[in-house]
């Protein structure tokens, strides 16, 4: 049984290049620079208003004892002072609320506009990437970059950057106020509370790391259960119940040991918070109170309250900075991934062809050689030469790995041949405008991929401007209307993810209808019937015969019965054409083709 991959818990490693690429995000903020600047103005205003709060609140708390009469009651002047301070606080809150609202709305709008542009650019880049890019990259990883990386970036642009700088302003502004109130007490505070707060943050992060490791072990235990119950037949038939149980017990013991260790550290963390952090706060308050006592106090009660409130605000800000910084680092990593995609050269960038002359369909391979970019030392095609005349059908047969599908990929210009020439109507294939070239081609593959949506949408994919009447006509010619019309919703029937709700034969006929709708000059059939039962194959073969009429067709086949009527059959082996001719000619030669036919027990 395979264990699941453990979740990565290490810190994101950033380089100078990472920061350089991350700067690319500012190009997406540039169109909204003025509005974004206004948002920063309101950020400074709301933060400044926040810094005034402890100052006024301290005056309010200290005002009640500032002016007392001999009878112990507050005089009129002191009460008026209290009311004015309270009113000032309410006015402050009103302005801070307004500033914060405008700032949040502006940052949110700018962020969503920028992320929309990034999403569009990233996806546009992906759909225009050369095929080799997808051979090197995992689809899941690419999807993650366009989804989870952008979500990470979204939170950073919308909130984290603003809050990070807001907390820094509060820390430095708070320190300035503290020194203004009492430089002696400020030095005492800076020597204790910030240090304790930072230690507490890193302590907490260490405990979270232990918890994450414990979660990984728990996930591994759950995976063992899932695999054992899914493959219970194998477990029982090989009498491996004890082995599986032993493996599960080992995993649960590891989880238990790690959680016990984590519990000890959590206990130490709680003790640290109670004694050290709270103790430091009590120590500062104690020292501050001492300064307010005596015949000549060095700190007024008003100043003491202000000091305490500024200290609390600063402590919260200092405590939040490490997590915010970690999020910024993650966002830089996410931005680097996105910029890598956006910075890649697409087919549009790489293709220099401009030719758009009428394509009639004559194909010629002249001494073509090819090796995939990842395996340049392993030739796939070697010195391959053949011609297909206009409206002619040529079949390519051979064992798996002979290079049959590679020929279709080269014809679609998914890859560039490493040697020789590929000509269409006498013009080098690379000289054609890439989009124009593919507009004149269609492929019906062995594994048809349908998109989630209706049958109508999937057929219309061949020609997005097609009417419903044209779609129905194409479905009829493809022998697809027969089953489509039996569905209660007809063309509007949902096919499910990747067409899971349809059979293989039904999907093939929809693919044929799609190709018919496109009305290509050149048609490629890549083992279009190899995975079908005999009845589905008959229906698909009838549809293919209609599809091939009046077109240049390249048929890649495994079932040799489907290509008997081809104008020419090419037998490919080890990347070379070993035999060529009609079905009868090749049977008469009694070579590789004849042997393959005999193995498939086809009637000759």
N, C-alpha and C positions, 0 to 999 in steps of 0.2 A: 504493500500500500504506500502510495506517495504522500508525503506530508505536505501540507499547504505551505506556500512561501511565507516566511515571517515578515510581518510589516516592518518597513524600515523606520527606525526611530532615530537614526543619526541626524545630526544637524546638517542643514543645507550648506554645502560648500560652495562659496562664491569666489570668483576670480576677478581680475581687472577686466577681462573680456565680458564677464557677466554684467558688471556695472555699465560697461560701454553699450552693450546690447539693450540694457534696461532703459537707457536714455531714449531709445527709439519710441518709447511710449509717449514722450512729449510731443512727437509729431502728430499724434492723434488728439492731443489736447490743444494744439495750436489753433485750429479753427474756432475754438471756444475760449481763447485766451483772455479776451476782455471780460467775459462773464465770469470766468474762473478767478480772475484778479479781484473782481467785486466780491466774490465769495470769501477770498482771503482777507479782504478789508473787514468784512463782517465777522470773520473769525477773530481777528485781532480785537475788534470792538467788544464782542461777547466775552472774550477771555479777560480783557481789561476790566470789564464790568464785574466779572467774577472775582477779580483781585480786590476790588473796592469793597466787596461784601464783608470779609473779615474785619476790615478797618472800621466800617460803620457799625457792624454788629458788636465789636468790642467797645465802641463808644456808647452804644445803647446799654450794654450790660454794665458798663462802669458808671453810667450817668446816674443811676438810682442812688448811689452812695456818695455822689460828688458834693451835693449841697443839702445839708440837713439843718433844720432849725433846732433850737434847744429842746423843743417838745418831742423831737424825733420824727416829725412828719416832713415830707418833701415840700419845699417851697414852690411857689408859682413858677419861678424862673426855671428850676430844675425840671418840672413837669413839662413846661413848654419845650425844653431842650429834648426831652425824651420823645415827645410827639413829633417834633421836626425830624429827628433821626429815624423814627419808625416810618414816617412818610417818605423820607429819602430812600429807605430800603425798598419800599413798595414801588417807588418810581424806578429804582435801579433794576428790580426784578422785571418790571414791564419792559424796559429797554433791552435787558439781557434776553428775555423771551423772544422779543421781536428780532434782535440780531441773530439769535440762534436759529430761529425759524427760517429766516432768509438764507443764512449760511447753509443749513442742511438741504434746503430745496435746491439751491444753486449747485452745490457739490453733487447732489443726486442727479440732477438733470445733465450736468456736464459729463459725469461718469457714465450714465446710460448712453448718451450720444457717442462718446468715445468708444465704449465697449461694443456698441452696434457696429461702428466702423471697423473695429478690430475683428469682430466675428465675420463680417462680410469679406474683409480682405483675406483672412486666414482660410475661410472656406473656398473663396475664389482661387486662392493659390493652390489649395489641395486638389480641387477638381481639374486644374490645368497642369498638375504635376506629371512628369513622364512616368511611364510604368515602372521603370527601374527604381524610382523613389519608393513605391509601395512594396517592392521586393525587399528593400532594406528596412522599412518601417512597419511596425505592427499597427493594424487598424485600431485596436483598443487603445494603444498609446496615443495615436493621433486624435482619436475621439476625446480622450482625457484632456489633451492639450486645449482643444477648442471648447471644452465644457468646464471641467474642474479648475483648470488653470485660470480661465476667465472669471470664474466665481471667486477665486482667491484674489484676483486683481480687482474685481468689483468692490469687495469689502475694503480693500486697501485704499482705492481712489475715493470711495464714497466717505469712509469714516477714519481709517487708521492713520493716514498721513496727516489729516487735519487734527485728530486727537493727539497724535505724537507731538506735533509742534505746539499744540495748545498746552500740553502738560509741561513741555520744556519752558514755555513762557511763564507758566504758573510757578515752576521751580525757581527760575532766576528772578522773577518778579517778587516771589515770596521771600527769597533770601535778602533781596534789597530792602523790603519792608521790615524784616526781622532785625537787620543791622540798624535800620533807622529807629526802631523801637528800643532795642537794647543790644548793643554789640557783644556784651559779655554773655548774655543768655543765648544769643545767636550762635556764638562759638561753642557753647556747651551742647546746644541742640545738634549742630552740624557734626559734632564728634560722636554722637550717640544714635539718634533716630535714623538718619539715612543709612548708616552702616548696618544697623539691625534690619531695616526694611529690605536692603539689598540681599543680605544673608538669608532672610526669610523667603525671598523670591526664588533664589537659587536652590534653597532647601526644598521648596515646593516643587520645582521643576524636576529635581532628582527623584522625588517620590512619584511624580506623574510618570517618569520613565520606567520605574519599577512596576507601576500599575499596568502600563502598556505592555511590558514584557509578560506579565501575568495573563493579560488578555490574549496574547499570542499563543501561550500554552493552552489556554482554555479553548481557543479556536482549533488548535491542533487536536485536542481531546474530542471536540465535537465532530471534527472531520473523520476521526477514527470510527466513531459511532455511525456516522452517515455512510461511510464506505462499507463497514461491516454489515449493516442492515441492508444496504443496496445489493451487496454481493453475498448475501446470506447463503445462497446456494453453493457458492465456492467454499465458503467457510465450513459449511457442514460436510460437503462432499470430500474435502481434504482433511476433515476432522481437526481443524485448526482453531477450535473455540478457545482452548487454553492459551494458544499463542496470541490470538487477538485480544483476549482479556488481559494477558500480561502486558501487552503493548499499551493498552488503555490505562492500566494501573500505573505504569511508569510515567505516563503523561500527567495523570491526575496528581501523582506524588510531587512531580516537578512544579505543578501549579500551586499545590499546597505549600511547599517549601518557600516559593517565591512570595506568596501572599503573606506568610508568617513573617518573612524578612521585611516585607513592605509594611506590615503592621507595627513592627518594632520602630521603624523609621518614622511612621506616622505618629506614634506615641511620643518620640523625641521631638518631632516638629511641634506638636501641641504644647509640650512642656516648654519648648523654646519661646513660642508665642506668648504663653502666659507669664513666664518669668522674665525673659530678656526684653522682648519688644514692649510689653505693657510696663515692665519695670523701668525701661528707659523713659517712657512717657511720664510715669509717676515721678521719676527723678527730676525731669525738666520742670514739671509743675511745682514740685517741692522747692527747687532752686528759685523759680520765679516768685513763688509766694514769699520766700525769705527776703527777696529784694523789695517787696512791697511793705515790709514791716520796719519797725524802728522809728526813731525820731526824724531821721532824714532818709526816707526810702529812695532807692535808685530807680524804682519802676512803679508807675502809677497802676491802680487797679484796672483802669481803662486799657493801658498798655499791656498789662498781663493778659487780659481776655483776648486782645488782638493777637498777641503772640501765640497763644494756645490755638486759636482758630487758624492762623496762618500755618502753624506747624502741622495741624491735622490735614489741611488742604495739601501742603507740600508732601507729607508722608504718603497720601493716597496717590499723588502724581508720580512720585519716585517709584512706588510699588508697581504702577501700571506700565512704566517705561520698558522694562525687559521683555515683557510679553509682546508689546507693540513693536519693539525692535525685531523680535523673532518673526513676527508676522510680515514686517517689511522685507526681511531677508527671504522669506518664502515667496513673497510677491515678486521680488527681483528674479528669483529662480523661475517662477512661472512666466514672467515677462520674457526671460531669456529663451524659454522653450517656444513661446509664440513668435518671437522675433526670428528665431531659427527657421520656422515655417515660412513666415512672410518674406524673409530674406533669401529663401531658396529660389533658384532659377526654374521657372515653369516652362512648359512646352512652348508657350507664346514667346518667351525670351530666347529659347534655344533654336526654335524653328525660324529659318530665314527665307523659306520658300514663298513666292508671290504668285506663281502660275495658277491661273483660273480658266484655262482654255477648256473647251468641251471635252469631257472624258467619254470615250466610246467603249473602252473596256478591254483593250489588248494589253496583256501582261507578259513581261519577259524577265526572267531571272538569268543573269549572265555571270557564271562562275562565282556565285554568291557564297561567302563564308560568314560564319557568325559564332560568337561566344558571348555568353552573358557577362556583363561588367563585373559581377562578383567572382566569376570563375573564368577569367580570360585565358587560363592555361588549359581549359577543357572545351575543345571545339564542339559545337552542336551541329552546325552545318559546314560541309567542306566541298567547295567547288561545285555547287548545285546549279544546274542550268536546265531550263525548260521554258516553253512558250505556251500561252493560252490565247487563242484567237478570240475576236469579238463574238459574244453569244455562245462560246464553246464551254463544255463542261469537262474539267480535268479533275481526276481523283488522285489523292495521295494516300497510300496505304503503307503499313509497316508496323513493327512491334513498338511497344511503349518505350519512350525515350529515344526514338529514332530521329526526332526533330520535326514531326508533322505539324504540331500546333505552333512551333516557332515560325514556320513559313507564313501562317496566317497572321501572326503578330508582326512580322516584318512587312507584310502587305498592308496592314493597317497603320504602319509606321509607329508602332508602339516602341520599337527599338530600331537602331540604325545598323545595317550590315557592316561587318568589320572588313569585308573584302568583296570585290566584284561590284555588279550594278543591278539595280532593280528599276525597270522601266515600265511606265504606263503610257500607252500610245506613243512610245518612243521618247518620252521625257523622263528624266531622272526623277524618282519618287520624291526625293528631298527638295526638288525645285517647286513642287506644288504647295500651294497654301494648305496648311495642315487641316484646317476646318473644312475647306472646300473638298479636299481629297476624301475625308471620312463621310462627308455628306453624300457622296456617290457610292458608298459601300454600306453593306449590312452584314451582320453575322448572326447565325443561329447556333449557339454553343451547346455543348453536351449538358452542362449544368445551367439551366436557365435561372436567372435571378430576376424575380418579380419584385416590384416595390410595394410596400404596404399601401393599400388603397384599393380602388375598384378595378375590375377587369377593363372597363372603359379607359381609365387613366393609364393602365399598363399598355394597352394597345396603342393609345394615342401618343405614347412615348416615342413611337416611330416617326410621327409627324404631329407636332404639337398644335398645328393649325387645322387638323382634320375635323370634318363634321361627323356627327353621329352616323349619318348614312354611309359615309366612306368607311367608318370603323366597322359597321355591320357587314358591308360588302367584303372587307378584308377578312373578317372573321368567317364568313361563309366560304371564301376561297381556301382558307386555312383549315377547313373541317372543324372549326371551333364553335360555330354558331349552333351546331347540333346539341352540344352540352350546355352552352351559355343560355340558350332559350329555355332549358328545363329548370334553371334556377328561378326562384320566386322574384328575385330582384334583377334578373337578367344581367345586363352590362354593368349595373351598379353593385353587383355582388362583390363583397370584400374578399380579397385573396389571402389576407393574413400576412404575418411577417415572412418575407422571402417566398410568398406564395404557398405557405404550408397547408392551406385549406384545399389545394388542388392537387390532383395526381400528376405524375411525371409527364404522361402523355398530354394532359390538358395544358400544363405549363408550356410544353413544346409547341403546341398548336397556337397558343397565345403569342409566343415568340415569333412564330412564322407569320401570324397576322400582323404583328408589329413590323416585321421586315417587309411584308407586302405593302403595307401602308407607306413605308418610306420610299418604295419603288426605286431600289438602287440599281446602278449600272453594273456593279460588281458585287457578287454574293459569295459569302464564305459560310460553309456548313462544317462545323467542327464536331464530328461524331455525334450528329444531331439525333440519331436513333439508337445509339449503342446501349442505353440504359432502359429501354422500353420492352414491354411484353409484346407478343406477336400481334395482337389486335391493335394496340396503340401504335405499333410500328407501321402497320398497314395504313392507318388513317394519316399518320404523320408523313409517310412516304408519298401518299397521294397528294398531300398538301405541298410537299417539297417539289414535286414534279411541276405543279402549277407555278410555284414560286420561281423555279429555275428557267422557265420559258422566257426567251428573249433577253437573257442576261448572261454575262460572263460569270461562270460558277467554278469556285475551287471547293472541292468536296474532300474533307478529311474523314476517312472512314475506318472503322474497325470491323464492322460486319460487312463482309465483301459482297453479300447479296444485294446491297443497296446501290452498288456502283457498276453493275454489269453493263449498263448502257452509256457509260461515260465515253467521250470522244478519245480520251487518253488516260491511262492509269500509270502513275509513277510509283514505283516500289522503293521506299526509303529505308535504309538500314545504316546505322552508325553514322548518320549525318550525310550519307552519300546516296545518290540515285543508282540503284543496282540494276533495275529493269524499267522499261517503259514500253507502252503499246496498248492496244485494245485488250479487252477481256479475252477474246479468242486467241490473239497473238501470244499473250502471256501464258495461257493454258498450254498452248502448243510448245512453248519453250521448256516447259516442265522445270521451271526454276523456283525461286522463292515464292512467287505469287501462286503458282500451281500447288505448292506444298501447303500454303495457308488455306487455299480453297478446299483442299482435301481434308485438312484438319477440321474445318468448319462443316464438313459433310454437306457441301452445297452441290446441288445437281448441276452437272456440266452438260 
